[in-house]
Amino acid sequence: MVTRCKVWRPKNLQEAWSIHSQTGIDQSCFVSGGTWLRTQWEAGLLNSPSDIISLESLEELKKIIVQRTENNQEFVKIGSSTTIADCIKNPILRKNTEALVMSCEKIAAPSIRNQATIGGNILTAVGDTLPALLIYDAELTWYDGKLFESELLEKWLITRQFEPHKNETRLLVHINIPLEENSKKSFYFHKKIGRRKTFTPAIVSVAGKGKINNLNNFQSVTLAVGGGSSLPIKLFEAERVLNGFPFSLSLLKKVHTAIFDEYVVVSDAFMTDQYKKTVAANLITAELCNIVEQGGDQNAVG
Ligand SMILES: Cc1cc2nc3c(=O)[nH]c(=O)nc-3n(C[C@H](O)[C@H](O)[C@H](O)COP(=O)(O)OP(=O)(O)OC[C@H]3O[C@@H](n4cnc5c(N)ncnc54)[C@H](O)[C@@H]3O)c2cc1C
């Protein structure tokens, strides 16, 4: 059956919100690239809304800029409608958030990446950018028609976990990432395992960043995992086990156990939870091993 729906093309945020509230928050739907929504509608997993609000013409949501907070902390502000392809090309992101760029490079095929947006990827709650955004302590800026509200991505994901069926009704405006100084001993990585090598969502994807000091101790390490239908999480216990300690095989074993215990994931038709936990723990410990073997002064491990 062909269902008819009305497509709106607001020119600014206020207009987008006003259409959203006039058409009924549960009846209308924001669309950025439409690549995820299309698959949901075609598979009958979501009902087609009566009103589609395209965010395509909102140029203010397509910029990537560096700004300072009142406390003089630099952060990069990524517009929610920035395409995955533009994230990959952007020099600010390539210099400061390399693991995020690596996660974008592994999403779908180039034709999808030209259309798909970072905001849409976040809103699916299972997108491949999420583990990378988590390790950078990304913050989301929402608009609810009256106020701009900031929320840590990590907190938003926890809320999604407890209210999986509640639709997000606010409009995602920006993603803010605090900037850190990259030293020679900084490292970062992003790894994705899918059922095929490319063009497929992750079964498990992991991201990490940190430093190794002159005594070979791990410092400021942040780790995250996601993939499949499970919500991405930060691996706080594994970070605690690592930070402040020098590399050793016994440390790696402890990290492996911590990841296995901390990553709560469900079995699906193809893979057991035990398999996914093992893959996540193996991927992260193998990356840490690579980094130390290469002297800690290398950066990317793709
Ligand atoms: C062939 C194919 C391969 C794919 N491979 C991958 C992959 O490897 N990894 C991966 O992570 N994903 C993959 N995807 C899924 C999808 O393409 C990405 O997640 C993409 O980034 C979604 O962005 P979008 O702009 O198209 O989102 P949309 O489809 O426009 O929207 C997604 C959700 O976000 C909401 N939304 C969008 N923008 C806003 C906003 N500003 N404020 C509030 N709500 C908003 C929408 O209402 C919807 O609920 C694939 C899709 C296809 C078709």
The ligand as an ORCA input file, in Angstrom:
! r2SCAN-3c Opt
* xyz 0 1
  C      23.321      0.102      2.947
  C      23.440      0.719      4.311
  C      24.579      0.471      5.061
  C      24.708      1.029      6.332
  N      25.854      0.784      7.027
  C      26.016      1.341      8.251
  C      27.223      1.122      8.976
  O      28.157      0.466      8.516
  N      27.315      1.692     10.209
  C      26.324      2.465     10.755
  O      26.478      2.968     11.863
  N      25.176      2.685     10.081
  C      24.995      2.150      8.849
  N      23.827      2.383      8.153
  C      22.733      3.138      8.799
  C      22.708      4.669      8.463
  O      23.091      4.910      7.143
  C      23.619      5.496      9.379
  O      23.368      5.186     10.731
  C      23.448      7.015      9.153
  O      24.498      7.726      9.771
  C      22.111      7.564      9.633
  O      22.095      8.952      9.339
  P      20.906      9.632      8.522
  O      21.242     11.080      8.423
  O      20.652      8.937      7.244
  O      19.719      9.390      9.552
  P      18.145      9.470      9.263
  O      17.709      8.220      8.585
  O      17.778     10.764      8.638
  O      17.604      9.506     10.772
  C      17.923      8.529     11.732
  C      17.131      8.823     13.017
  O      17.548     10.054     13.563
  C      16.465     10.992     13.677
  N      17.071     12.298     13.398
  C      17.870     12.609     12.343
  N      18.380     13.837     12.508
  C      17.894     14.316     13.677
  C      18.069     15.529     14.418
  N      18.881     16.518     13.998
  N      17.414     15.678     15.603
  C      16.598     14.695     16.068
  N      16.399     13.531     15.420
  C      17.043     13.340     14.247
  C      15.439     10.524     12.680
  O      14.134     10.945     13.023
  C      15.625      9.005     12.791
  O      14.962      8.526     13.940
  C      23.670      1.842      6.868
  C      22.524      2.101      6.093
  C      22.402      1.552      4.835
  C      21.167      1.851      4.033
*
